[in-house]
Amino acid sequence: MNNSFAELPPAFYTRLMPTPLPSPHFVAASGPAAALIGLDAADLARPDFVDVFTGNKVAARSQPLSAVYSGHQFGVWAGQLGDGRAITLGELATPNGPMELQLKGAGRTPYSRMGDGRAVLRSSIREFLCSEAMAALGIPTTRALMVTGSSQQVARETMESTAVVTRMAPTFVRFGSFEHWASRGKETELKTLADYVIRQFYPQFQDAANPYKELLAEVTRRTARMIAHWQAVGFMHGVMNTDNMSILGLTLDYGPFGFMEAFDAKHICNHTDQGGRYSYANQVPVGHWNCYALANALLPLIGEPEAAEEALDVYRPEFGRQLDTLLHAKLGLKETRDGDAALFDNMFTLLQDNHADFTLFFRRLGELKVDEPAADEPLRDLFIDRAAFDAWTGEYRARLRQEGSSDPARREAMHAANPKYILRNYLAQIAIEQAQNGDFSGVHKLLAVLERPFDEQPENESYAALPPDWAAHLEVSCSS
């Protein structure tokens, strides 16, 4: 392992060793994530890998460290934060560039504040499954290599068993990494960090007239595209604090996340978010707000406020373009025509008024036959207001006829754009409860289903069903 971040001055991190856990055991590993670093998931169950990815042993040439950063939490400046329970082991060279390996839940660090530095099995499984589910959906994300567990208990709402999830990303530098130095007036350190990020991840900007403006603009574009992907699949992050925003535009830090089920644009997936700052509808403006926070941090390097504003101005058009492309794909529309925006708006109004299941709606829409309205019943059954449904599908059919859409070709294209399987909270909860009783087969099965979200998988039909009534009572919070 190398560790390019460790080559920065010591003020950026603290070197430390993970704190071992007693009798660690294998829980689950991701084959696609393992392949990114040249490993086989089956090998990760070996005791030596379990020890390394629990933190009980340190791999050769590893330089473990925890990074310092600050940030805005729920829109309020929180001051210094940092890796309170995450320890980066180093980075491995891959054909696609370096990949950092980070243990989450590996013990206390100088940034743990009042925390114990541990993660529990429940939250570790959620992060593991969602990281890999998002990757399979084609959404920019950090990855999760594996989860290990231990019999050691820690206090949360109840006593829970501990676990460690190994996360992977080219870097875990966040918006808050820059805010940390800017808030302290440390322009030298701010420039050092910005130059490191540009050199390692945005080398095309090294010779630009204003590389820091170009950095801000590109991060803003990537953030806009990422959030457009979230909106298109109904993903809600739940805690979009600036310390949870990746400088690479990757979905980072899976905690109280959720996928939209009964559609409500104001839905809040995080029980802790009483004001709804991070609701589904608010993710778009909050993403822009977070980019403004990054711009404010980079302003000493960019220079003129007007230059920073120009960089930020790319957000709305980039988001709009990306979402428009995704919605056309989700509706199987090959052409862009006047009136498409109204068709989309009317669709979301229909979904909102009827609280139809977001994923099932788009998947079943792919089965629609232009000249056979009578075959709509499985789709129509998602709606209470049948007349409104009939009116919108009438608009949609007319639009499909305008471009001579073929039912079989459109079905294939739409099923490649609209997943059948998402990580519904109740599915995660069932797997977690099994795992808490020592049975990890539910985690393995759910992971296998989520790795192929667009495939029919008729043998796994139950994983695509409407959630049961008891699922409505599930709540996730910042401790989830």
N, C-alpha and C positions, 0 to 999 in steps of 0.2 A: 504493500500500500504506500501511496504517496499522500501528502496532505498540503496542497497549495495554500489553503487558508492559514495553515500553521506557519507559513513563511511571512505572514503579516506581523507587525510589531505585537508584543505581548499584551498591549492594552485592549486588543480586539477579542481576547478569549482567555480562558484559564485552562491550563493543562491539568488533567486529573485522570485517575483511573476509575472505571466503573466499580460500583459496589456489588460484590457477588450476592447471588440468591441461593438459598439452600436447595439442593436436589432439583436442579432445573430439568424440565422435560419438554419434549417437542410437542407443539400444538398443531401447526400447519405451516405450509410453505407454498409459494406461488411459482409454478413452472415458468410462465412467461417472464416474470421478474428475474428469476434465477438465470434464465438464458441470456439476459442483458449483460450479465457479468461472467458468463462462461461457466455457470454451474448447473447442475442437475438438481431439481427439487428433491428427488429421492435421497441424494447425498446429504441434504441439510438435516435429515433426521439423525445422522450420526452423532454420537456423544461429543466429539471434538467440535463440530459445528455448533451444536447446542450450547456448549460452554462459551464459545467465542461470541455468539449472538445473544447470549444472556448477559455477558460482561464478566463471566467468571474467569475467563482467560483472555489474554490480549494477543492478537495475531502479530506475527513478525512485522517489523517496520511500521506498525500502527502508531499513530501519534494522537491518542485520545484527547479531546478538548471539548469545552462548552463555550459557546459564543455569547457575547453581550449584545443586547439591543434594547431599544425602548419602544414606545408606541402609543397610539390612541386606542383606547378600549371603549366601545360603545360611544364613540365620538368625544371622549374626554381624555385629556393627556394623562397618562398613567406613569410617566417617568421611566426609570430603568426597569427592565424586565430581564430578558435573557433566557438561555436554555436551562430552565428550572428542573427538568427531568430528562433532558436529551444530551447524549454524549456522542460526538462525531468521531468515528474510528479512523477515518481517512478516506481516500478515494482510490478506485481501481480504474485502470485504463481499459476502455472498451472501444470497439470499432466506431462508436458514435460519440466518442469523447469520454472524459473522466466522469465517474459516477461515485458520489459520496455515499458512504454507509453510515447510518446514524442509529444508535440504540435509544429508543424512547421508553423510559421507565427504569433506567440503569442506575438510579441512586441520586442522592443529593449532590447539588453543585453550589457554587457561591451565589447562584441566581435563583435558588429554590425559594427564597423568602420564607414563608411559614410552611411550605410544603415538605413532603417526605421524599420527593424525588422519584416516587414509584408510580407505575401505571397498573391498573387492575385488568384482569382477564376480560371483563365485559367491554371496556373501552378499547382495549388492544385488538380484540376481534373485530369490533366495528370499524376501526381505522384500517385494519388489514383488508377486510372484505371490500370496503368502499374504495380504497385506493385502486385495487385491482379491477373492481367493477367499472370505475370511471375510465381506466385505461382501455378496457375492452369496448367501452362506448365511444372511444376516440376523442375523449376530452383531455386537454392538457392537465397533467397531474404528477405529483410525486408518486413513487411506487412503494410497495410494501413487499419485502422479501420473505419474511417469516415471522411467526409468533412463537415464543417459548413461554412456559409457565412455571410456577413454583407453588409449593404449599404455604409459603410465607403469607401471612394475612396483614392487611393494612386497614385502617379505619376510613370509611367513606360515609355514606348514609347508614351503611351497615358494615360489618367486617367482610372484606372481600379478598380473594386470592390475588396475588401479584402476577404480572406478566411483563414481557418485554417485546415490543414490536420493532423490527429492523426496517427502517425507512431508507429509501434511495432517491437521490436527485442529483443532478449535476452540481447544484449548490443549494444551501438552505438560507442564503442571504435574503433578507426581507426588506420591505419598505422601512420598517422600524430600525433596521441596522444603520440606515442613513440618518433617520431622525435622532438617533442616540447622539451622534457626534454634532449634528447641527444644533441640537438643543443646548449643548454645552459650549457652543462657540468654538469648537475644535476643527478649524478649517483644514489643518494639515492632515488630521486623521480622516476627515470627510473625503478629501481628495485622494488619499491613499486607498480608501475603500472603493471609491468610484473608479479609479485607475485599475484596480485589481479586477473589478467586475467587467470593465470594458476589455481589458487585456485577455481575460479568460473566456468570456462568453459573448462579447460583442466586438471582436477585433476589427470589424469593418468600419468602426467609428474612430479608430485611433488617430487617423490622419484627417478627420473632419475639422472644419473651421471651428466648430463648437461641439466637441464630442459629448459634453454633458447634456446639452440640449438634445442631441440625437439619441442619447441613452434614455432620457425621459420620454421622448416621443415614441420610441420603440417599446418601452415597457408599458406605456399607456395603450398602445395598439394591442399588445399581447393581452393585457388585462381586459380590454373591451371584447376581444375575440373569445377569451375564456368565459366571460360572463354571458356572452351570447350563447355559447354552448350549454352553459348551465340552464339558461331560461328555456332553451329548446327541448331539453330533456326533463325539465321540471325539478332540477336539483337545487336545493337550498343549503348553503354552507352553514348558516346559523350563527357564526361569530366572525364576521368580516372585519376584525380589528386590523390596524395597519401592521401589527407584528405578525399577522397571519397572512400577509400578502407577499407572494414570491416575486423576486426581482426578475424571474424568468417567465412570469405569467403562467405559473403552474398552480393547480389547486393544492393548497397546503394546509395541514393541520385539520384532520377530520375529528370533530368532536360531536356537537349536537346537530349534526346534519340531518337532512331528510329529503326524500323524493316526494314530489307532489302526488297525491292520490285524488281525493275529491277536490276538483279544481277550485281554488280560491286565491285570487291574486294577492290578497292580504294575509295569506297563511303565514304563521310564525312557527317555525319548526323547533326553536329553542325556547324551552319553558322559562329560562332565565331572562329572556328578552321581553320584559313586560311592555315596553313601549313600541315594540315592533320595528325597531330600527333595521333589523336584518330580515324583514319579511321577503317573500318572493318578489313582489313588485319593487321593493326598495333596493334590491341588490344592484340594479343598474345605476341609479344615482349614487349609491354608496361607493361603488367601484370608482366612479369619477371623483368623488370626494377624497377617497384614499390616494388617488393619483395626484390630487392637489396637495395633499400632505407630503407626498414624496417630492413634488416640485418645490414646495417651501423649504424642504431640507436641502435640496440640490441648488437652490437659488444662489448661494455664495459662489458656486462654481460656474453656473450658467451665466450669471452676470445680470443682464437686463430682465426685468419682470416680463416685458413684452415677448422676449424669446421663450420664456417658460410658458406663457399663455399660448403661444403658437404651438408648442409641443403638446400641450393639453388639449388643444382644439381638435386633435385627431380622434379623440375618444368617441364622441357621438356618431360621426359618420362611419367610423370603423365598426362600432357596435351595430349600427343600422344595416350596413352592408352584410355583415356576417349573419345577423339574425334573418335578414331577408333571404339570403342563400339557403339557410337551414330550413326556413319555413317552406320555401318552394320545394325543397327536397322532401320534406315531411308530407306535403300534400301531393307529391308526384307531378309537379308542374315543371315542365322542361323549358318553358318560355316565361319571360317577364312581360306582363301586360298592364295597361292602365286598368285600375279597378282591383288589382291584387291586394293592395293595402286594405281596401274596404272589406274584401273577402276575409282577410286575416282578422281584422277587427271584429267583424260579425261572428267569426268562429269563436274568438275568445269571449265575447259577450255571451254566446250560447253556452260555452263551457262554464262561465261564471254563474249564470242564472240557474243552471241545472246541477252544478257541482259534480259534473261527470268525471269519472276516473281518467286522469290525464294520459297515462300510458296505454290503457285499453282503448281509449278513443282513437288515438292515432294508429294503433296496430290494426284495429278493426276497420278503420277507414280505408286501409289498403285493400280490403276485400270488396269494396264497393264496386258494383257493376253499373256502368253509365246508363244502360238501357233497361235495368231491372231493379226499380225501386222496391219491389216486393221482397227482394233478397236482403234488404237493409236491417232486418229485425234484430240480429245480434248487436249491431251498432246502435240502432234506435232504442233498444232496451236500456241503454245507459242514460236516457233522458226522460225527465218527467214531462216536460212541455214538448209533446210529439209534433205539434203544429210548427213550433219554432225550429225543431230539428228538420222537418220536411222542407221548410222554407229555405234554410241554409243549404241543405244538400241539393235543393233545386238550383241555387246559385252556383254551387260547386260543380254540379253536373254540366251546367251551361258553360262554365269556364273550361272544363275538360273537353267538351265538344269543340270549343274554339280552336284548340290545338290538335284535334284529332287523336286524342289520347287512346291508347290501346290498353284494355283491361289487364291482360296477362303481363305486359311489359311494365305497366305502372305498378302492379302488385309487387313484382320483384324489386323494383326500385324503391318503393315505399317501405317494404319489409327490411331493406338494407339501411334505411334511414331511421326507422322507428323501432326501438327495441321492444321485444316481448317480455323480457325479464329485467327487472331493476331490483335494487336492494331495498325492498320495503322493510320498514322498521320491525314489523311483526316476524318476518322471516329471519332477520338478524336475532331477534329476541328468542325465538325457538332454538336456534343454533347455540346461542350463548347459554341458555339454561341447560342444554345437554352438556355443553363443555364444562360448565360449573359442577356438573356431576361426574366429570371424568370421561365423558364420551365426546370425542372430537369429530366423529363421523359426520355430524350435521354441518359442521363448518366446512369440511372437505367437500361434501355434496353441494352445498350452496355456492362455494367458490367455483366448482366445476360448471354449474349452471350459469353463473354470472360471467364466466370467461367467454361464453357464446351467447350474448344477449339478443342477437338478431336471428339466431337459428330457431326453427320451430320446436325442436326437442319435445316431441309428443309424449315421451315417457316422463317428462317433468312438468306437464301441464298444470299441476296444482300450484307450482311456484309462480304462475302468471295470473292466478285467480284474484278476484276482488278480496280485500282484506276481511277477515272475520270481524264480528261486532266487537270482540274484546280488544282488538287492535286500536280502536278509537280512544282507549284509556291509557295507551302508552305515552309516556312523556320522556323527552330527553332534555338534558340541561348541560351547562358548561362542565359538569362533573361526569358527563356521559362519554 
